[in-house]
Amino acid sequence: MAVETKEYRAEAKFQRVSPQKARLVLDLIKGLGVEKALETAAFTKKRIAPVIHKLLTSAVDNAMYVAGEQGTDLDVDNLYVKLALANDGPRMKRIRPAPMGRAFRYQRRMAHIVIAVAERKRAGLVETAEPEAAAPKKRLLGRGAPAKKKTVAKKTAKNWKKAAK
């Protein structure tokens, strides 16, 4: 019987940062343990890093709250960042003055940031599949030896003249 792990989320919508810049920080914490991820977000020198730190703290608090409400056992030290996304939000269209009375349009991007934490499977609860019978290894019959390096012809004046013709 497979044990399903519960996932706890937190979202921050309409953040004034481009999703590409937010993903730079999110990729740093994805898959890490919560303690290490909080540490990484706290010391990252990006403008969005404090928001991500706050969001990750909120996801952990959500996990503790939901576990307390449902009466389930939750080990906070065993939580890790399962999902860290930065999706596109709405774009604000702006106009910048340009030469000769013209106007250039540009877009101010926003991001919807989603972080989900889950509990790692415990070693005692994970079902282990029985190892398959060890099959005899096939012999490579000479294919396992490394191939000889080919010598590269030196580029001489004669070779250049031949290539030019």
VMD Tcl script that draws the C-alpha trace (Angstrom):
set ca {
  {0.00 0.00 0.00}
  {1.48 3.32 -1.06}
  {1.58 6.10 1.51}
  {0.40 9.41 0.07}
  {2.26 12.47 1.28}
  {0.25 15.59 2.01}
  {1.28 18.79 0.30}
  {0.95 22.22 1.95}
  {0.93 25.38 -0.19}
  {1.30 29.11 0.08}
  {0.77 31.64 -2.71}
  {1.82 35.24 -3.23}
  {-0.05 36.84 -6.10}
  {0.57 40.04 -8.03}
  {4.20 40.42 -7.00}
  {5.94 43.28 -8.82}
  {8.79 41.23 -10.23}
  {9.16 39.44 -13.52}
  {8.62 35.68 -13.26}
  {12.05 35.08 -14.78}
  {13.75 36.94 -11.93}
  {11.65 35.16 -9.31}
  {12.58 31.78 -10.82}
  {16.25 32.53 -10.21}
  {15.66 32.39 -6.44}
  {13.04 29.63 -6.59}
  {15.43 27.33 -8.45}
  {17.90 27.74 -5.59}
  {15.47 26.40 -2.98}
  {13.58 23.78 -5.01}
  {14.05 20.31 -3.52}
  {15.90 21.51 -0.42}
  {14.87 20.85 3.15}
  {12.82 23.67 4.66}
  {15.52 24.77 7.09}
  {18.18 24.95 4.38}
  {15.75 26.66 1.98}
  {14.89 29.35 4.55}
  {18.57 29.94 5.12}
  {19.23 30.19 1.38}
  {16.35 32.62 0.83}
  {17.45 34.77 3.77}
  {20.95 35.29 2.39}
  {20.18 35.61 -1.33}
  {20.84 39.09 -2.67}
  {17.80 39.49 -4.88}
  {14.92 41.91 -4.32}
  {12.33 39.09 -4.36}
  {14.23 36.90 -1.85}
  {12.56 38.33 1.31}
  {9.13 37.74 -0.25}
  {10.06 34.13 -1.01}
  {11.41 33.71 2.53}
  {8.12 35.00 3.95}
  {6.13 32.76 1.59}
  {8.13 29.68 2.58}
  {7.56 30.49 6.26}
  {3.85 30.78 5.50}
  {3.83 27.36 3.79}
  {5.47 25.78 6.86}
  {2.95 27.52 9.15}
  {0.12 26.24 6.93}
  {1.51 22.73 7.23}
  {1.64 22.94 11.05}
  {-1.86 24.42 11.22}
  {-3.48 21.85 8.93}
  {-1.70 18.98 10.68}
  {-2.95 20.28 14.03}
  {-6.52 20.63 12.74}
  {-6.55 17.14 11.23}
  {-4.72 15.58 14.16}
  {-2.01 14.13 11.95}
  {1.59 13.72 12.99}
  {3.88 16.16 11.16}
  {7.63 16.34 11.52}
  {8.63 19.89 10.54}
  {12.30 18.88 10.29}
  {11.29 16.36 7.62}
  {9.60 18.93 5.33}
  {11.12 19.88 1.98}
  {10.24 22.27 -0.85}
  {8.32 20.09 -3.28}
  {7.11 22.79 -5.66}
  {8.35 26.32 -6.32}
  {6.72 28.13 -9.25}
  {6.58 31.65 -10.59}
  {3.76 32.03 -13.08}
  {2.92 35.07 -15.19}
  {0.55 37.56 -13.69}
  {-1.14 40.43 -15.50}
  {1.09 42.92 -17.26}
  {0.88 46.66 -16.80}
  {1.24 48.52 -20.08}
  {3.24 51.70 -19.77}
  {4.41 54.38 -22.20}
  {7.87 55.93 -22.35}
  {8.46 59.20 -24.18}
  {10.48 58.79 -27.35}
  {12.16 61.27 -29.71}
  {10.16 63.51 -32.02}
  {6.91 63.29 -30.04}
  {6.56 59.55 -30.34}
  {5.93 57.06 -27.54}
  {7.37 53.63 -26.91}
  {5.24 51.07 -25.08}
  {6.71 48.70 -22.53}
  {5.30 46.20 -20.07}
  {5.79 45.91 -16.33}
  {5.50 42.23 -15.50}
  {4.00 40.64 -12.40}
  {4.33 37.14 -11.00}
  {2.17 34.73 -9.05}
  {4.54 32.75 -6.83}
  {3.51 29.32 -5.48}
  {5.49 27.28 -2.95}
  {4.44 23.83 -1.76}
  {6.13 21.84 0.99}
  {5.69 18.16 1.69}
  {7.03 15.65 4.16}
  {9.78 13.33 2.95}
  {8.89 9.67 3.05}
  {10.21 8.07 6.18}
  {12.61 5.17 5.83}
  {10.37 2.87 7.86}
  {7.23 3.50 5.80}
  {8.71 3.19 2.34}
  {7.97 -0.12 0.72}
  {11.00 -1.74 -0.79}
  {10.65 -3.75 -3.94}
  {12.29 -7.13 -3.91}
  {15.53 -7.15 -5.87}
  {15.29 -8.86 -9.21}
  {17.29 -12.02 -9.73}
  {20.77 -11.07 -10.74}
  {21.07 -11.71 -14.46}
  {24.43 -12.86 -15.75}
  {26.44 -10.03 -17.25}
  {26.93 -10.09 -20.99}
  {30.45 -9.98 -22.28}
  {31.27 -6.98 -24.42}
  {33.40 -8.95 -26.89}
  {35.91 -6.21 -27.48}
  {33.39 -3.38 -27.62}
  {34.23 -2.21 -24.12}
  {37.75 -1.16 -25.01}
  {38.19 2.55 -25.76}
  {38.47 3.46 -29.41}
  {41.79 4.65 -30.76}
  {42.10 8.36 -31.32}
  {42.26 9.42 -34.92}
  {45.19 11.57 -35.81}
  {44.29 14.92 -37.24}
  {46.10 15.89 -40.40}
  {48.27 18.94 -39.96}
  {47.19 21.94 -41.95}
  {50.09 22.68 -44.20}
  {50.40 25.00 -47.14}
  {49.82 22.05 -49.52}
  {46.54 21.13 -47.80}
  {45.32 24.72 -47.94}
  {46.05 24.91 -51.64}
  {44.17 21.67 -52.25}
  {41.16 22.92 -50.27}
  {41.13 26.21 -52.16}
  {40.84 24.48 -55.58}
}
mol new
graphics top color blue
foreach p $ca { graphics top sphere $p radius 0.5 }
foreach p [lrange $ca 0 end-1] q [lrange $ca 1 end] { graphics top cylinder $p $q radius 0.2 }
display resetview
